[in-house]
Every structure is written in C-alpha cells, then in structure tokens.
Amino acid sequence: MLAVLSSCTKNENIQGFDRYEIDENIQNNKIFENLNKTQEFDFGYDFRKIKKNQKRSNNLKITTELGGIKNHYDEFNSESFFYTHFDNKRTDTIIVLIDNFNGYSGEGITLKIYKNYFKLEYLQSSDMIINTKKRDRIKIFESSLKLNKKKYQLNDSIYGYLNLKMEKNKERINATGYFRTKITQRYQSAN
C-alpha cells in the first residue's frame, strides 16, 4: 500500500479538514481496559510486525451498504506516523491508519491530523487493477473526532474516538470506534 500525501503548512488552505475535540481523560475510558484483555489481530503481513502478546489497538466497526447488501468489519490494526517527504524531512501532518490490510487488499480508515484539524477518509484497497477514469463521488454526512491532546511528537501515544458517516459512489459507510496508537514510524513517499 502506498500513500502519497503532502504536508500542510501555515499558508495552505485546509479545506476538507474539521476541528477535533480534546478529551484529556479519554484514555481512562473502560473501552481501553477491555482492549487490554484481547490480542491484536495479525494479518500476517511483514510490513506490520505484531509483537507477541500485543494488546488490541481499537474497537472500530465499519458497516458498508450497497444495493441492500450490508457488510460488517471489526478486525483492524492501528498505526501512526509523521508523514515524511521524499527528501526525508518530517512534516507536521500525522497519519493514523486503522485497517486490515494483508498485503493484497484491505479496508479501514485513514485519519490525517494537522494542528487541531482532522480529516477522516474511508480506505479500500485491492491488488486487482480496475481501469476507470471516474472520480469518486463522496458525500460526508457526519465526521467527528476526539483526541487526548492537542499536540503530538514522535513516540507519543494517541488515544481517540472517531465517527464517520459518508457515501462513496452510492455505497453507504458508517465507521465508529475508539483507537490507540503510538507514533513510532516515519513513512516515506516513493517520489
């Protein structure tokens, strides 16, 4: 999976981003205590090493509906990193991936955090190549985020809650849940 993003800077428009709420006590929610009782999902992909006895990182649930057919997903991993440009300079944008990518395909949520703004995106990937020039038609009905603090650095823990209701090419998508992750990686684009 390759993600190419650009950094947000003071002069850039942050259109499409919303403000997130700060809840300094969110990590004390019983949900995280319950997550400590279960193991993280291991999808067997070498890119994402799951440590032995690693505790579950989220309780995200995604429901999709298209043409009356509903799908439910609830087995995801969480990871986060500062986006890194091709010149190896760290940016001020944090990327949080909550997905079930196994090296071939996956579903999940991409969260972009810049200062006290955020953007949630539904992530769907596949190793199948489909030739299409159509742009995705996306409608966001609801998008909210709570995080444990305003500013993060490398090795900080992020605790949060997200809620996303949207439509992508007539497919209804609802995603909601708590997550936690530690900013430990730097991702480099292929440019």
RAMO-V82008 format. One record per backbone hydrogen bond with DSSP energy under -1.0 kcal/mol. NH is the residue of the N-H (numbers start at 0). CO is the residue of the C=O. E is the energy in kcal/mol with one decimal. If there is no record, write none. Layout:
nh:NH co:CO e:E
nh:NH co:CO e:E
This chain:
nh:11 co:8 e:-1.1
nh:16 co:13 e:-1.9
nh:17 co:117 e:-2.7
nh:19 co:115 e:-1.4
nh:20 co:144 e:-2.5
nh:22 co:146 e:-2.8
nh:25 co:22 e:-1.9
nh:27 co:24 e:-2.0
nh:28 co:25 e:-1.9
nh:31 co:28 e:-1.3
nh:33 co:29 e:-2.3
nh:34 co:30 e:-2.1
nh:35 co:31 e:-1.3
nh:36 co:33 e:-1.4
nh:37 co:34 e:-1.5
nh:39 co:53 e:-2.9
nh:47 co:44 e:-1.2
nh:53 co:50 e:-2.0
nh:55 co:34 e:-1.2
nh:55 co:37 e:-2.1
nh:58 co:177 e:-2.2
nh:60 co:175 e:-2.3
nh:61 co:72 e:-2.7
nh:62 co:173 e:-2.7
nh:63 co:70 e:-2.3
nh:64 co:171 e:-2.2
nh:65 co:68 e:-2.0
nh:68 co:65 e:-1.6
nh:70 co:63 e:-2.5
nh:72 co:61 e:-2.8
nh:76 co:98 e:-3.0
nh:78 co:96 e:-1.9
nh:80 co:94 e:-2.0
nh:81 co:184 e:-1.0
nh:82 co:92 e:-2.4
nh:83 co:186 e:-2.2
nh:84 co:88 e:-2.0
nh:87 co:84 e:-2.1
nh:90 co:82 e:-2.5
nh:93 co:112 e:-2.7
nh:94 co:80 e:-3.1
nh:95 co:110 e:-2.8
nh:96 co:78 e:-2.7
nh:97 co:108 e:-2.6
nh:98 co:76 e:-1.5
nh:99 co:106 e:-1.7
nh:101 co:104 e:-1.9
nh:105 co:124 e:-2.1
nh:107 co:122 e:-1.9
nh:108 co:97 e:-2.7
nh:109 co:120 e:-2.7
nh:110 co:95 e:-2.9
nh:111 co:118 e:-2.4
nh:112 co:93 e:-2.8
nh:113 co:116 e:-2.2
nh:116 co:113 e:-2.3
nh:117 co:17 e:-2.9
nh:118 co:111 e:-1.6
nh:120 co:109 e:-2.3
nh:122 co:107 e:-3.3
nh:124 co:105 e:-2.7
nh:138 co:166 e:-2.5
nh:140 co:164 e:-2.6
nh:141 co:164 e:-2.0
nh:143 co:162 e:-2.5
nh:145 co:160 e:-2.4
nh:146 co:20 e:-2.3
nh:147 co:158 e:-1.5
nh:154 co:182 e:-3.5
nh:155 co:152 e:-2.1
nh:157 co:180 e:-3.6
nh:159 co:178 e:-2.5
nh:160 co:145 e:-2.0
nh:161 co:176 e:-2.5
nh:162 co:143 e:-2.1
nh:163 co:174 e:-3.1
nh:164 co:141 e:-2.8
nh:165 co:172 e:-2.6
nh:166 co:138 e:-2.5
nh:167 co:170 e:-2.5
nh:168 co:136 e:-2.9
nh:170 co:167 e:-1.8
nh:171 co:64 e:-2.7
nh:172 co:165 e:-2.9
nh:173 co:62 e:-2.6
nh:174 co:163 e:-2.9
nh:175 co:60 e:-2.0
nh:176 co:161 e:-1.9
nh:178 co:159 e:-2.4
nh:179 co:56 e:-2.2
nh:180 co:157 e:-1.9
nh:182 co:155 e:-2.7
nh:183 co:79 e:-1.2
nh:183 co:181 e:-1.3
nh:184 co:79 e:-1.3
nh:186 co:81 e:-1.1
nh:188 co:83 e:-1.2
